[in-house]
Amino acid sequence: MQRLFFSLKFSPAQQQQLLPYQQQALSLCPGAKAVDNDNLHLTLFFLGQVDAAQQQRLVSATQQIIVAPFSITLDTLACFAKPKILYLAPSVIPDALLQLQRQVAALCQTAGFNDIHDNYRPHITLARHAVCDAAFKQPVLPLTLQVSEFGLYQSAQFEGRLQYLPLHHFMLI
């Protein structure tokens, strides 16, 4: 069994573009722990524990998803008081992102997986263990990223470090 999730795929250059926002978030909450640069992502659907047969069915079903590449503009720093994370999010969610997330969620739910969240709130977690006010929300200089693929990732501990390992990539067309 592997702990898996679907996420937008950001290039290393895009992950680097997120670092100034992460530094800004950390300056607002110095006790928070930064997410590793190569783990910066935007989740589409968290699956949890998945066996090999389920994973293969999900990968096959995901080949049917059709969404055009799109851009996302991240312009808001905010906080979830529980589970204590600082994140970067769009103030306006692109329709294409919602279409992609709904298609991924539908195939995951058809396969028997249920997301634990009531409604989809796209965000990039920048820091964990952040003690902050749930009402905290701050506009920041907008960062627009081009999105042309998404992936299935494994969340695993290696040598005491959380890593998100790409297992499969899917191009947006």
BAFI-3210 file (N, C-alpha, C; in Angstrom, 3 decimals, decimal comma, padded with zeros to 6 digits):
// residues 173
n [1|2|3|4|5|6|7|8|9|10|11|12|13|14|15|16|17|18|19|20|21|22|23|24|25|26|27|28|29|30|31|32|33|34|35|36|37|38|39|40|41|42|43|44|45|46|47|48|49|50|51|52|53|54|55|56|57|58|59|60|61|62|63|64|65|66|67|68|69|70|71|72|73|74|75|76|77|78|79|80|81|82|83|84|85|86|87|88|89|90|91|92|93|94|95|96|97|98|99|100|101|102|103|104|105|106|107|108|109|110|111|112|113|114|115|116|117|118|119|120|121|122|123|124|125|126|127|128|129|130|131|132|133|134|135|136|137|138|139|140|141|142|143|144|145|146|147|148|149|150|151|152|153|154|155|156|157|158|159|160|161|162|163|164|165|166|167|168|169|170|171|172|173]
n.u [000,844|000,445|000,675|-001,147|-001,714|-003,351|-002,029|-001,318|001,393|004,343|007,123|010,687|011,662|009,327|008,728|010,856|010,117|008,165|009,445|010,110|007,588|007,176|009,189|008,198|005,848|006,957|008,223|006,094|005,226|007,299|007,773|006,910|007,344|009,100|007,940|009,611|011,271|011,076|008,748|006,635|003,410|000,126|-002,643|-004,979|-006,626|-006,735|-005,883|-005,095|-004,342|-003,421|-003,663|-001,699|-003,291|-005,532|-004,216|-003,341|-005,801|-006,729|-004,784|-005,237|-007,898|-007,487|-006,289|-008,325|-009,082|-009,740|-008,590|-007,722|-004,438|-003,687|-003,516|-002,667|-003,189|-001,600|-002,212|-002,696|-001,812|-002,499|-003,995|-004,678|-006,029|-006,401|-005,243|-002,968|-001,415|000,381|-000,385|-000,348|-002,587|-005,006|-006,999|-008,988|-010,336|-009,281|-011,443|-010,674|-009,021|-010,906|-012,507|-010,656|-010,095|-012,628|-013,069|-010,982|-011,676|-014,167|-013,479|-011,923|-013,753|-015,544|-013,924|-014,003|-012,839|-012,885|-012,721|-011,596|-012,392|-014,926|-015,366|-013,616|-010,628|-008,269|-004,782|-001,342|000,668|002,894|004,172|004,253|002,943|002,185|001,252|-001,426|-003,893|-007,069|-008,450|-006,551|-005,448|-003,761|-003,111|-000,776|002,001|001,019|001,561|001,809|001,388|001,996|000,155|000,539|000,464|-000,437|-000,145|000,202|001,101|003,288|003,290|005,787|008,007|011,449|014,494|013,799|012,624|009,925|008,770|007,510|006,855|006,876|004,765|003,256|002,704|000,460|-000,469|-001,989|-004,366]
n.v [-001,186|002,225|005,696|008,006|010,800|013,060|015,744|019,081|019,442|021,033|022,617|022,440|025,076|026,593|025,891|027,150|029,796|030,063|030,329|033,012|033,748|031,847|032,566|035,050|034,228|032,769|034,816|036,067|034,258|033,092|030,701|028,625|025,719|025,362|024,021|021,612|022,657|021,013|019,715|021,415|021,906|021,668|020,246|018,079|015,911|013,954|010,688|008,755|005,568|003,256|000,356|-001,711|-002,677|-000,970|001,421|001,017|000,901|003,495|005,011|004,163|005,080|007,802|008,533|009,253|011,815|015,061|018,177|021,447|023,010|025,545|028,713|029,763|032,168|033,092|034,827|035,355|035,134|032,994|031,313|028,140|027,522|025,098|022,561|024,020|025,463|027,602|029,118|029,625|030,968|031,170|034,092|034,067|031,274|029,391|028,343|026,082|024,724|023,991|022,313|020,279|019,335|018,424|016,354|014,600|014,084|012,832|010,435|009,261|008,978|007,222|005,030|004,395|006,041|008,655|012,091|013,927|016,486|018,997|020,977|022,049|023,741|025,224|025,368|026,096|024,625|026,291|026,367|024,476|023,719|026,208|028,728|030,590|033,116|032,112|033,815|035,169|036,696|037,789|039,927|039,407|040,091|039,201|035,942|034,251|031,080|028,685|025,842|022,649|019,988|017,269|015,081|011,794|011,195|009,871|009,967|009,792|008,752|009,219|008,559|010,061|012,288|013,888|013,122|013,830|011,826|011,589|009,450|008,988|010,950|013,199|014,710|017,840|018,508]
n.w [000,000|-000,755|000,097|-001,551|-003,824|-006,104|-007,972|-009,197|-011,448|-010,858|-012,330|-011,548|-011,821|-011,501|-008,875|-007,634|-008,059|-006,181|-003,767|-002,699|-001,754|000,151|001,960|002,741|004,021|006,148|007,508|008,642|010,439|012,373|013,811|012,250|010,117|007,204|004,111|002,187|-000,769|-003,113|-002,562|-002,897|-004,016|-005,582|-004,480|-006,041|-005,426|-002,573|-001,932|-000,019|001,421|-001,040|-002,996|-005,299|-007,453|-007,377|-007,879|-010,527|-011,869|-011,391|-012,754|-015,382|-015,750|-015,490|-017,842|-019,501|-018,946|-020,064|-020,336|-021,139|-021,197|-018,744|-016,963|-013,669|-011,233|-008,413|-005,530|-002,870|000,488|003,137|005,988|007,392|010,368|011,619|009,855|010,911|008,852|006,608|003,560|-000,043|-002,349|-005,057|-005,638|-007,418|-008,785|-011,500|-014,153|-015,621|-013,809|-011,867|-013,457|-014,036|-011,423|-010,652|-012,512|-011,822|-009,150|-009,542|-010,875|-008,911|-006,819|-008,030|-008,061|-005,442|-003,549|-001,160|-000,719|002,085|002,489|002,519|000,583|-002,330|-001,986|-003,515|-002,944|-002,125|000,101|002,102|004,564|007,589|010,908|011,783|013,867|013,765|013,085|012,068|010,443|009,078|006,160|003,381|000,699|-001,948|-004,174|-007,370|-008,738|-011,658|-012,905|-015,425|-016,280|-017,393|-016,958|-014,747|-011,911|-010,400|-007,178|-004,646|-001,154|001,112|003,741|003,880|005,194|007,459|006,330|004,766|001,567|-001,671|-004,200|-007,678|-009,483|-011,805|-014,703|-016,300|-019,245|-019,994|-022,457]
ca.u [000,000|001,161|-000,142|-001,102|-002,575|-003,224|-001,604|-000,723|002,839|005,120|008,516|011,616|011,731|008,118|008,886|011,777|009,355|007,331|010,270|009,933|006,302|007,393|009,956|007,271|004,970|007,751|008,501|004,865|005,026|008,654|007,834|006,439|008,370|008,975|007,806|010,747|011,036|010,633|007,430|005,608|002,454|-001,267|-003,373|-006,276|-007,419|-005,945|-006,436|-004,767|-003,688|-003,845|-002,889|-001,189|-004,390|-006,291|-003,383|-003,362|-007,131|-006,770|-003,931|-005,956|-009,053|-007,013|-005,937|-009,521|-009,332|-009,396|-008,641|-006,671|-003,505|-004,233|-002,652|-003,241|-002,556|-001,557|-002,100|-003,162|-001,235|-003,526|-003,682|-005,673|-005,655|-006,291|-004,109|-001,829|-000,561|000,385|-000,461|-000,516|-003,775|-005,567|-008,244|-009,945|-009,977|-009,522|-012,443|-009,995|-008,590|-012,105|-012,881|-009,688|-010,292|-013,903|-012,884|-010,138|-012,479|-015,208|-012,921|-011,478|-014,949|-016,034|-013,029|-014,227|-012,105|-013,619|-011,889|-012,059|-012,781|-016,272|-015,310|-012,251|-009,993|-006,913|-003,740|-000,001|001,155|004,252|004,763|003,433|003,122|002,035|000,244|-001,904|-005,322|-007,773|-008,932|-005,418|-005,456|-002,988|-002,785|000,652|002,292|000,530|002,461|001,047|002,080|001,368|-000,042|000,363|000,351|-000,686|000,451|-000,119|002,275|003,349|003,784|006,533|009,122|012,756|015,536|013,210|012,175|008,744|009,010|006,423|007,503|005,976|004,628|002,733|002,359|-000,593|-000,431|-003,242|-004,414]
ca.v [000,000|003,495|006,879|008,700|011,950|013,716|017,122|019,778|019,254|022,256|022,390|022,975|026,540|027,131|025,727|028,217|031,049|030,081|030,516|034,316|033,738|031,032|033,393|036,057|033,527|032,429|036,046|036,384|033,232|032,551|029,358|027,629|024,906|025,461|022,824|021,484|023,230|020,020|019,211|022,434|021,383|022,036|018,979|017,964|014,929|013,090|009,337|007,936|004,289|002,690|-000,840|-001,693|-002,857|000,281|002,428|000,776|001,300|004,962|005,513|003,910|005,978|009,188|008,779|009,760|013,222|016,037|019,578|022,211|023,705|026,793|029,435|030,035|033,323|032,970|036,219|035,492|034,335|032,773|030,294|027,242|027,393|023,640|021,900|024,901|025,659|028,849|028,698|030,578|030,549|032,139|034,736|033,635|029,912|029,218|027,330|024,856|024,011|023,367|021,198|019,204|018,769|017,683|015,105|013,721|013,672|011,903|009,102|008,725|008,560|006,035|003,938|004,110|006,953|009,862|013,161|014,264|017,896|019,268|021,730|022,165|025,049|025,042|026,123|025,504|024,719|026,834|026,077|023,718|024,050|027,660|029,193|031,833|033,395|031,533|034,902|035,797|036,672|038,946|039,936|039,469|040,315|038,020|035,039|033,440|029,859|027,917|024,453|021,814|018,587|016,930|013,784|010,957|011,260|009,110|010,664|008,780|009,179|008,654|009,085|011,063|013,450|013,666|013,385|013,557|011,200|011,452|008,082|009,085|012,303|013,254|015,990|018,495|018,670]
ca.w [000,000|-000,814|000,383|-002,834|-004,109|-007,403|-007,793|-010,329|-011,503|-011,057|-012,703|-010,547|-011,958|-010,881|-007,429|-007,220|-008,064|-004,974|-002,568|-002,040|-001,054|001,341|002,900|003,268|004,972|007,332|008,260|009,372|011,467|012,461|014,386|011,285|009,460|005,748|003,290|001,276|-002,089|-004,082|-002,155|-003,140|-004,991|-005,379|-004,500|-006,706|-004,681|-001,690|-001,963|001,144|001,138|-002,321|-003,357|-006,677|-008,406|-007,382|-008,537|-011,972|-012,363|-011,371|-013,837|-016,645|-015,822|-015,604|-019,249|-020,185|-018,571|-021,100|-019,926|-021,823|-020,306|-018,231|-016,034|-012,359|-010,602|-006,954|-005,078|-001,496|001,574|004,155|006,988|007,961|011,783|011,754|010,480|011,175|007,682|005,841|002,165|-001,132|-003,086|-005,998|-005,203|-008,435|-009,208|-012,937|-014,506|-016,055|-012,600|-011,296|-014,339|-013,813|-010,098|-010,642|-013,260|-010,997|-007,988|-009,990|-011,129|-007,614|-006,080|-008,716|-007,645|-004,029|-002,667|-000,781|-000,205|003,424|002,542|002,030|-000,665|-002,840|-001,791|-004,024|-002,247|-002,048|001,473|002,169|005,879|008,539|012,331|011,863|014,807|013,161|013,160|010,922|009,596|008,394|004,702|002,933|-000,726|-002,281|-005,582|-008,088|-009,452|-012,600|-013,328|-016,502|-015,885|-018,580|-016,579|-013,360|-011,663|-009,252|-006,323|-003,404|000,021|001,855|004,591|003,539|006,075|008,339|005,547|003,938|000,151|-002,595|-005,352|-008,827|-009,998|-013,174|-015,147|-017,312|-019,949|-020,311|-023,927]
c.u [000,887|000,176|-000,022|-002,036|-002,332|-002,908|-001,228|000,766|003,483|006,544|009,427|011,724|010,501|008,196|009,828|011,051|008,488|008,120|010,152|008,612|006,408|008,171|009,072|006,354|005,717|008,070|007,276|004,614|006,345|008,752|007,408|007,618|008,112|008,801|009,015|010,360|010,486|009,303|006,314|004,703|001,059|-002,100|-004,695|-007,198|-006,475|-006,636|-006,244|-004,100|-004,292|-003,006|-002,535|-002,307|-005,238|-005,522|-003,439|-004,704|-007,248|-005,968|-004,631|-007,115|-008,621|-006,626|-007,106|-009,800|-008,857|-009,661|-007,477|-005,700|-004,086|-003,198|-003,415|-002,464|-002,727|-001,305|-002,533|-002,397|-002,320|-003,119|-004,904|-005,228|-005,541|-006,286|-002,845|-000,879|-000,730|000,412|-000,603|-001,667|-004,186|-006,804|-009,364|-009,477|-010,285|-010,555|-011,784|-009,486|-009,778|-012,562|-011,960|-009,937|-011,571|-013,777|-012,047|-010,950|-013,531|-014,633|-012,421|-012,676|-015,573|-015,216|-013,128|-013,468|-012,957|-012,647|-012,461|-012,563|-014,161|-016,274|-013,842|-011,754|-008,534|-005,916|-002,420|000,473|002,613|004,953|003,745|003,751|003,057|000,914|-000,207|-003,412|-005,996|-008,271|-007,798|-005,531|-004,767|-002,747|-001,273|000,793|001,884|001,650|001,589|001,907|001,281|001,297|-000,311|000,293|000,023|-000,158|-000,166|001,166|002,143|003,917|004,471|007,639|010,394|013,802|015,000|012,677|010,973|009,076|007,774|007,051|006,518|005,970|004,180|002,422|001,337|-000,577|-001,849|-003,234|-005,621]
c.v [001,247|004,631|007,810|009,903|012,420|015,186|017,737|019,526|020,602|021,877|022,880|024,501|027,189|027,009|026,803|029,556|031,183|030,429|031,904|034,407|032,917|031,835|034,464|035,417|033,217|033,663|036,463|035,424|032,478|031,135|028,257|026,910|024,915|024,084|022,782|021,958|022,203|019,361|020,230|021,967|021,923|020,762|019,105|017,023|014,057|011,735|008,579|006,647|003,624|001,451|-000,787|-001,820|-001,588|001,361|002,251|001,184|002,829|005,552|005,332|004,881|007,424|009,538|009,400|011,234|014,146|017,435|020,278|022,795|025,061|027,499|029,649|031,200|033,211|034,364|036,442|034,563|034,200|031,604|029,427|027,048|025,921|023,125|022,752|025,008|027,067|028,444|029,892|030,069|031,598|032,794|034,400|032,267|029,761|028,108|026,010|024,051|023,309|022,180|020,003|018,534|017,945|016,360|014,114|013,197|012,643|010,511|008,463|008,219|007,320|004,812|003,655|004,986|008,179|010,875|013,584|015,701|018,098|020,026|021,948|023,588|024,930|025,959|025,363|025,711|025,164|026,458|025,353|024,171|025,569|027,997|030,562|031,930|032,846|032,607|035,581|035,600|037,942|038,872|040,061|039,754|039,067|037,256|034,166|032,283|029,188|026,454|023,636|020,329|018,448|015,524|013,060|010,843|010,337|010,005|009,617|009,421|008,459|009,343|010,247|012,299|013,069|014,037|013,028|013,086|011,052|010,002|008,073|010,546|012,223|014,654|016,524|018,766|019,481]
c.w [000,000|-000,533|-000,830|-002,892|-005,533|-007,157|-009,133|-010,278|-011,778|-011,410|-011,572|-010,619|-011,318|-009,356|-006,885|-007,142|-006,810|-003,715|-001,930|-001,258|000,231|002,391|003,534|004,310|006,266|008,164|009,089|010,531|011,643|013,036|013,432|010,636|007,952|005,114|002,361|-000,122|-003,077|-003,705|-002,394|-004,287|-004,680|-005,571|-005,249|-005,930|-003,868|-001,623|-000,654|000,699|-000,101|-002,601|-004,849|-007,707|-008,504|-008,132|-010,048|-012,572|-012,413|-012,526|-015,181|-016,809|-016,058|-017,036|-020,018|-019,888|-019,685|-020,556|-020,627|-020,792|-019,902|-017,375|-014,736|-011,757|-009,094|-006,390|-003,629|-000,557|002,627|005,038|007,248|009,410|012,173|010,337|010,627|009,985|007,126|004,377|001,228|-001,990|-004,112|-005,386|-006,181|-008,941|-010,698|-013,194|-014,892|-014,855|-011,958|-012,135|-014,108|-012,472|-010,040|-011,384|-012,454|-009,816|-008,392|-010,228|-009,834|-006,814|-006,706|-008,309|-006,140|-003,053|-002,380|-000,218|001,148|003,530|001,930|000,706|-001,037|-002,672|-002,238|-003,315|-002,332|-000,620|001,441|003,468|006,755|009,960|012,549|012,846|014,306|013,306|011,900|009,958|008,817|006,888|004,237|001,437|-000,915|-003,771|-006,367|-008,814|-010,349|-013,079|-014,437|-016,064|-017,143|-018,246|-015,098|-013,143|-010,489|-008,452|-005,127|-002,314|000,892|002,685|004,133|004,394|006,921|007,642|004,698|002,502|-000,649|-003,900|-006,507|-009,325|-011,450|-013,461|-016,259|-017,932|-020,123|-021,811|-024,355]
res [m|q|r|l|f|f|s|l|k|f|s|p|a|q|q|q|q|l|l|p|y|q|q|q|a|l|s|l|c|p|g|a|k|a|v|d|n|d|n|l|h|l|t|l|f|f|l|g|q|v|d|a|a|q|q|q|r|l|v|s|a|t|q|q|i|i|v|a|p|f|s|i|t|l|d|t|l|a|c|f|a|k|p|k|i|l|y|l|a|p|s|v|i|p|d|a|l|l|q|l|q|r|q|v|a|a|l|c|q|t|a|g|f|n|d|i|h|d|n|y|r|p|h|i|t|l|a|r|h|a|v|c|d|a|a|f|k|q|p|v|l|p|l|t|l|q|v|s|e|f|g|l|y|q|s|a|q|f|e|g|r|l|q|y|l|p|l|h|h|f|m|l|i]
***
